[in-house]
Amino acid sequence: MQKKIKQITLWAMLSVSLINAQEKQVRRASADFESYAYADAIDSYERLIDKGYSSEAIYKNLGNANYKTANYDAAANWYAKLFELEHAEQDPDDIYKYAQSLKSLEKYEESNKWMKRLEAIKAEDTRAVKFENNLDYLEKIKEVSGSYQVENLPINSKTSDFAPSLNGEQLVFSSGRDKGLARKDIHEWNNEAFLNLYSVTVMENGELAAPIKLSKKLNKKTHESSTAFSKDGKTMYFTRNNSKKGNFARDKNGYSRLKIYRAELRDEEWTNIRALPFNSDDYSVAHPSLNNDESKLYFASDMAGSLGESDIFMVDIMKDGAYGTPVNLGDKVNTEGRETFPFVTQNDVLYFSSDGHPGLGGLDVFATNTKDKENMYVVNIGEPVNSKEDDFSFVLNEETKKGFFASNRAGGQGSDDIYGFTQIKEIDFNCTTIVDGMVKDKETGLPLKGADVRIVNSNNELVAQSVSGPDGIFSIEGNCKKEDYRVMVSLMDYESNNTIFTVDEISDIARIEISLTKTVVQPKIGDDLIVFLSFEPVYFDLDKSDIRPDAAQTIQKVASYLKLFPSVNIEVQSHTDVKAGNDYNQRLSQRRAKATVAYLIEQGVDESRLSGQGFGETRLINNCTTREKCEDVIHQRNRRSEFVVVE
């Protein structure tokens, strides 16, 4: 018995020891995750899962860590396991990242379902709004695709190469190719070397010389990336991590913020390197880009006022070299996701990367014209620049139509590669809003075809026009400029009508209904209401006086008209073809007149306003004077009731 007690005690001690070891591993993995050492965190969490240990927090952190390091396949796997848990938290950001990860697996329908869930949980989320307003985003991307010819470049290494920029004939980029053996040279985010700046001469024939590492005054023991140069090449802006005495440094939360620095070229040396005044140890400022006249600097940041993980900002550069107050570009450009790597062309077109706008997966490159800030229309520039992976740091020379961007797509040499491209088709920034609607008769509710439909703006200028179809439906490509518009509808014999709609977002305007009132024109005595009101004829089957379903619909319309205009009295005049004798046809036509009048009375028309008369075969409306002369479809036109106005 004493031996058995000792065995139980020993087993209990071992169990406690194993539990404590697992808890330490969880704490260590969580510490790595919280300090942005994602590569280490992923390794630690996966080891725990291999040992049978799992939890909601582990699945969530594995999903997020893989998403942050662009491992979208793995991210989708862990998010799926997270949401399979019965009581898993429905975090909007996790849902969105799962939807994005599914796109990278080209599971677009499944991704759309999760976007619908995001909308249900957080309807005001700009990513959900932009998705709902662009349900056909894949079709739109397909339409714009093919605007560029893309090629991989020989300057790429087996590590990360990205953030190309142009400085005259020089292509400057960031690379982790100098991977050392020392741990201090490896970044814990993704276990790759710290980034340095390199320069390549672009030959006249387009070929690239061998990369040369830039000055040690620029390249420290930190990350350096994302450069922008003045036209004269004497001023340079670039991105660098927080540092102390030139070494990589973290804040109290374990994160090394990004800052933009400005350098001057003097005697072929980069000097006077200074951090910009709106940098901070509390947030990141990165990826600078100058506009054409160098009066504005665009950049990415998560500073106060940001909508998401990073937003695009703009700051004025004063003539004396001072800087204004950074301005967020707003929710036309920015979302709750990542907007980053801005680049502004000579003609003020802003290119940037985002995972918040509808795209193909990961980061896609988008473009917008910044000249009209109230109506910036964001366009996904499509394949082949964009892919199901991360595509970013796009730059373009609008004169030569050539440029560069980076991507971690399959087929590259390293984790990120730089690609060259030639633009072969311009991006269309003249966006349209599809306005769908229907024109109806106000009294009957029936659709009206052939109505003239026009859209005018607040200045009463014609924007677009169309005509309603047989089902009364119209669809017009209107202007997406933010303002009030008026839909004006007119149709012969109807009073014109209009309605106002407002374009707040670049999205389609669904089903506007316009009802038209019939112009009050009294029929003359002797007019047949069928002809006067353009109704379908009331026909009868051969040798029948029953009211057919199609005839019933017309008689109901006649009844509605008679109730609307109580001063109109009618005589129902019914007819036959020549397929029977005169006497028989006379009796048959009388039965038809009686049945028609009875149906009108059933519809609520006062009997005193109605009379009926059969005319047999005496008023044929064609030359079918014998049974054999015409086909039955022609004889059918004589088997009818008319609704003739009388005093």
N, C-alpha and C positions, 0 to 999 in steps of 0.2 A: 504493500500500500504506500509506504514512504517513497519508494522508487517511482511509483506512478505519479504521486504529487509533485515530485521534482521534475518529471517530464512535462507535466501540465504547466508548471511555473516557467520552465525553460521555453516552452512553445509560446506562452503569453508574452514573455520578454522579447522573443524574436518577432512576434507579430507587431508589438509596439514599436520595435526598432524599425521594421519595414514601413510601418505607417509614417513614422517620423521621417524616414528617408524620402518617402514619396512626397510628403508635405514640403520638405526642403527643396526637392526638385521642382515642385509647383511654384514655390516662392521664387526660386532662382529663375525659372522660365518667365514668370510674371514680371520680375525685376528687369530682365532683358527686354521684354516687350515694352514696359513703361519707359525705359531709357532708349527706345528706338533701335535697340540692337536686334533687329528683326530676324536676321539670319540665325543668330544664336537662339533666339526664342523659338523659332520654328523647329530647330534641331532638338531642343529640350522638350517641347510639347510632344513632338512625334515619338520621342523615346518613351515618354510616359504612356502614350496611347498604345505603343507596342507592348507595354507591360500590363495592359488592361485597365489603365486608369484614364477616366474621361469625365468631362463635366461641361455644362453650358459655357462657362468662362473659357475653357480650353478651346472648344470648337469656335467660339466667337473670336478669340485672339488669333487662332490659326488662320481663320478666314481673313481677318484684317491684316495680319502680318504678310500673308501671301499676296493680298490685294495691293498693299503698299509697295511690295517688291515686284509687282507686275507678273506674278505667277498665277494667272487667272484660272487656269485649269484646276490647280490645287485649291485656290480660293473658293471656286464653285463647289468643290467636293466638301469642304469643311462648312460652308454656309448651308449646304443641303442637310448635313448631319445636324447642324444647329437647329434648323427649322423643323426637323423631324421630331425633336424633343417636344413632349406634350405641353409643357408650360414654358417654352422658350420665350424670352422677351421679344416683342415685335418692334425692334428698333428700326426707325425709318432709314437710317444710314446703312444699316446692315442689309436691309431689304434691297435698297438701291444698288449696293455693291454686288449683291448676289445677282440682280438683274443684269448688271454690266458684265459680270463674269460669265454669265450664260451667253451673252452676245459674243464674247470671245471664243466660245465653243460653237458659234453659229446656231444656237438654239433660240432663235428670235421669237417664236411663238410663246415658248415657255418664259422667256424674258419679259414679254409683254404682259403676261399674266401677273408676274410679280410687280410690274409697274402699276398695274391696276390695283394691286393690294396696297402699294405705297400711296396711291391716290386716295384710297378708302380710309387709310390711317391718318394721312396728312395732306389734305386736299390743297392746302395753300403752298406746299412745297413747289418751288419754281421748276424743279426737274419733272415733277408729276404734271404740272401745268403745261410745260413745253411738250411733253409726251402726248398729253390729251389733245393738244392743238395741232399735233403732227402725227396722227395715227398712220399716215401713209409715208412716214419718213424714209423707209427703205426705197420706195418708188422715187421720192425726190432725190435721194442720194444717187440712185441709178441714173436718173436723168442728167445729173451734172458730172457723173463719172466719165473718165476718158479725157479730161482736160489737160493731162500732163503725161509726158513720157519719162519714165523713171529708170535709173541705173544705179547699181551698187558701185562703190568707189574703191580703188586699190589702196587708199590710205588707211582703211580700217584695220584694227587690231583684233586680237582675241578677247579683249576686255571691252570696256564701254567707251564709245566715241560718239559725241553728240554736240549740240549747241553750236552749229556753224554760224559764222557771221562774215561779212564782206568788208574788207579794208583795202580799197583799190584793187590791185591784182592779187591780193593776199586773201586766202581762206583761213580764218582763225577758228579753232574748235577746241573742245575740252576732251581729255582722254585720260583713262586710268592705265595706260600701257606700261608705265614705269613701276610695275608691281615689285616691291622689294620683299625680302625674306623676313624683315622685322615686323612684329605684330603691330607696332606703332604706325606702320605704313598702310595698315589694312583698316578699312572702315567697317564698323560692326553692323551698319544698316544692311549691307548685302555681301559682306566679306570680299569686297573688291578694293583695289588700291585707291588712295586719295587721287583726286583729279587735278591735272595740270593743263595749262594752256599751250597749244601748239599752233604753228603757222605753216601754211603750204602756199607756194606760188602757183597761181593758175596761168598756164602757158597760153599763148595766142591760139593754139590749136585746141585748147580746152583740156589738155592733159595736165596732170598734177605732179609737181615735184615732190621730193621726199619731205616728210614733216620735220620741222625744227622746233625744239622746245623754246618757249619764250623766256625772257629774262628772269633770273632768280628773284629780282625785286617784285615781280608779279607772282611767281610760283613759290608759295610757301608750303609748310607742312600742314596744309589744309586743302579743302576743295576749292578750286578756281574754275569758273565756267561762265558761259553766257556773256559774251562781249558785245559792245556796240561802239562804233567809231564815228567821229565827226567827219565831214566830207574832206577836210584837209588832212585827215589822218593824225592830227596832233593831239586829239583828246580821245580818251578811251574810258568807257564805263565797263565794269565787270563785276561778277558775283564771287563772294568769298565767304566761307564759314567764319563764325566767331573765332577769334584767336587771341592768344596771349603770347607776346614776344615771338610772333610768327608761328606758333604751334597751335594745333587744333584744341579748342576749348568748348566745354559744355556749360549750360546754365544750371541752376539748382535742381531743375527737373530732369537733367540728363540730356537735354537737347541742345545741339549746336545751331543757333539761329544763322540765317543767311543775311548778308549785307551787301549793298552795292557800293563800290568804290570808284573814284574818279582818278585817272592818271594823266599826266602830260608828257608828251614826247619832246625832249630837249637833247640836242646833240646825239641823236640816234639812241637815246636811253630813256626808258620810262621812269619818270620821277614825280615828285610831289603827289604821292598816292594818298588820297584822303577818303575817309568814309563820308557818305552823304548825310546831311543833317537830320533826315527823317528816318534813318536807321534806328534800331532799338535792340536791346538785349531781351525784350519781351515778345517780339514777333519777328518774322522774317521779311526781308525785302530783297527781291531777286529778279534776274532776267531782264536787264534794261534794253530799251529800244528807243532810238531818236526818230522824231518825225522829220520831214524833208527840210524844213527851215531851222531845225535844231532848237525850236522854241519850246518843245514839249518832250518829256521823257516818260515813256510807258514802262510799267513794270508789274510784277506779280507780288502779292503780299497777303498775309493773314492778319493785318493790323486791325484795330478797332473799326467797326463799320463794315467788315467783310461779311458776305452772305454765306460763304462756305469755307472749305479747307484753305483755299487761296483764291483771290480775286484779281482782276486786272484793274490797275490804278493808272492815273495820269497826273503829272505834276508840271507846272509851268517853270521854264528856265528863264530867269530875268536877264536883261541885257548886261547887268553888272555881275552875272554869274551866280546870283542868289537863286533860291528855289521857293516856289509858292507852297501852298498847302496841298498835299495829295488828295485827289478826287477819285472816288470809286466810280467806275463806268456804269454802274447800275444793273438792274436785273434783265435788261435786254441782252447783256453780255454775260453777266455773272450769275451763278446758281449756287445751291448748297453743296455742290461738288467741287471739283478742281478746275479752275481756269488759270492757265499758266503759259509761259513762253510767248509773250506778245512780240509782234514784229510789225512795224508800220512802214508802208511803201512810200515812194515818192508822191503818189497820188492819194495819200491818206487812207489807204485800205489797211485795216487792221487784221492781221492773221494771228490766231492764238490756238492753243490746244485746250481741250476740255473733255471731261467725262460726265458733264452735267447736261449738255445738249444732246438730242437724239443722234446717235452715231452707230458705228459698226462694232464697237467694243473697245474697252480701254480708253486711252486718250485719242481723240480724233482732231484733225486740224480744221478749224472753221475760219470764216472770213466775214468782215462787215465793213461797210463804208462809214467812216467816222465823220464825214462832212455834215450829215444831218443827224445830230445826236438824239433828236426826239424820235426818229424812226429808223434806228439802226437795225437792219435786217440781217440776221446771222445765217450764213449758208455753210453747210457741210460741203467741203470741196471735193468729196467723193474719192473713189478708187482711181488710180493705184496709189496715190499718196496715202490715203487712209486704208487701214486694214483692220482685222479683228484684234490686233495687238495695240501697243502704244505707239502713236505717231506724233511727233512734236518737234519743237525748235525749227520752224519753217522760216526760211528767208528767201526773198525774190528780188532780182533786178528787173524792174518793169521795162527797161529799155531793151535788154538782151533777151528777156523772157526766160532766163535761166536762174536756177536757184538750188538750194540744198535743204534737206530736213533730216531728222533722225528717226529711227524706228527699231524696235526690238523684234520685228517680225521674223518668221522662220526663213532660213536661207542666208542669213547674215553670217559674218565672221565672228562677231562677239555678242555680248548681251545687248548692246545698242550699236547700230551702225549708222554712218552718214551716207545718205543717198543723194545723187545729183538728179536734177529734172529739167525738162524744157516744157514751158507752158505752150500748149497748142490751141487752146480755146479759152476765151475770156469768161470770167465768172459773171453771171447776171445778177446784179443787186436790185433790179427792179421787181420787187416782190409783188405778189398779187394775193388778194383775199377772195376765195371762192364764195359767192353769195348764192345760196340755193333757196328756192321759194316756190310758191304755187299761187296761181290766180284763180279765184272762185267767183261764182255768181252769189251775191249776198243773200238772195232770197232762197234759192234752191240748194245752195252749197255745192253745186256741180262745178267741175273744172271748166275753165274757159281757155280755148286754144286761140292762138294768133294774137294775143295781147302784146302790145309794144311795152317793153320793160327797159327803163333807163335808170342808171345810177349817176347822181350828180353830187359834187362835193359841197362844202359849206359856202363856196363862192358861186354856186349854181353852175359850175363848169361840168360838162359831160365827161364822165370817167369811163363808162362802158354801157353797152345796150345789147338787148337780146329780144327774143320772141318766145312766148310760152308755147309749149308743145301740145300735142293732142290731149295729154293728161293734165294740162294746165301748169306743168312744172317748167321752171326756168333755172338756168345755172349760168352765172356771169362771173368772169374774172375781174374783180374790182381792184381798187387801190388799197394797199395795206398801210398807207400813211395814217398816223393816229389823228383822227378827227371825226366829226359827225358827217354822215352821208344820208342821202335821201333816195329811196326807191320810188320811182314814178311810173305808174301803169295806166295805159289808155287802151281802149278797144271801141270800135265802132258800135253805136247803139248803147253804150254804157257810159256812165259818168266816170271821169278819171279819178284815181285815188293814189295816195302815196303814204309812205311811212319812213321814219327816221331810224337809223341804226348807228351805233358808235363802234369804231375800231379802237380797242384798247391794246390788244395783243395781236401779234401777227398770227392770225388763225382764221379758219373758215367760219363763215356765218351760216348757221344752220336754219333751214326752213322758215323763211319769212312768208306769212300768208297775207295776201292782199285780196280783199273782197270788193267786187264792183257791183254797183247798183244799176239795174237796167234803166236806160233813159225812158222817161215817161212819154211815149209816143203812142197815141191811141190808134188802133187799127181802124180802117175805113169799113163801112158796110160792104159786105161781099168778100172781104179778105178772109183767107183760110189761115187760122192761127198757126197751123203747122208750118206754113211757109213764112208767115210774118215773124214768128219766133225762132225760126230755123231749127225746129224740132225734127226728130226722126219720124217718118210716116207711121201710121197705124195700119198694119196689114192683118189679113185673116188667112187662115189655111183654106185649102180647096174644100168647098161645100160645108164650111164651118162658120159659126157665128160666135164661137168662144173667144174671149179676150186672151190673146197670147201674152206670155211674160214680157216680151219686148214691147208689145203694144201697151201693156199696163204701165210701163215706165213713162211712156210719152203722155198717156192720158193723165197720169198723176201730175206731170208738169203743167198740162193744160188746166187742170183743176187748181193748182197753186196760182197760176196766172189769173184765173177767173176770180178767185177769192181775194187776190190783191187789187183787182180792178172790178168792183161790183157793178159798174155801169155797163159792162160789156155782156151782151146776150148772144147766144149762138144757136145755130141749127146744125145738128149732126147730120151730115149727108153721107150715106153709105152706098157702096157700089159693089158690083160683081164683074167677073170676066164673062166670056161668051160660051163657056163649056156646058151650059144647060139651056133649057128653053126659056123664052122671055118671061112667061108667067112664074116659073119656078125661081128664076133669078130675081124677079121683083119681090117675091115673098122672102127670099134669102137676104136680100139687101135690107129689107125692113127689119128682119130679126137682128141683123148686124147693127143697125141704127139704134134699136131698142136696147141691145146689150151695151152699147157704148154709152148711151145716156144713163143707163142704170149704174154703170161703173163710176161715172162722174158724180152721181148723187151719193154713192157710197163714199166718195172722197170728200163729201161735205159741201158740194155745190148745190145751191137752192134750185129745186125742180122748176120753179116758175121762170127761171132764166134759160131753160133748156127746151129744145124741141128736137124731133128726129124725123128724118125722111129717107126712105129707100128709093134709089133710082135704077135698080137693076143693072142691066148692061148698056144703058142708054148714054152714059157719059164716059166712054173709054178714053184713056189718056195716051193711047198709042194706036197703032194700026193693026192690032191683033183682033181682027174682025171675024175670024173663023178659028175653030179649035185647032186645026192643023197648021195654021200659018206661023205660030210662034212657039218657042220653047216655054215650059211652065214658069221659068224664072221671069219671063217677060209678062206672061198672063198675071203673075203675082201682083204687079203694080196696079192692076185694076181692082183687086180685091182689097178695098180700103175704106176708111172712114175719114171724112173731112170735117173741120170745125169752123163753119162759116159764120161770120159776124152778121147779126141782124139787128133791127131796131129794138 
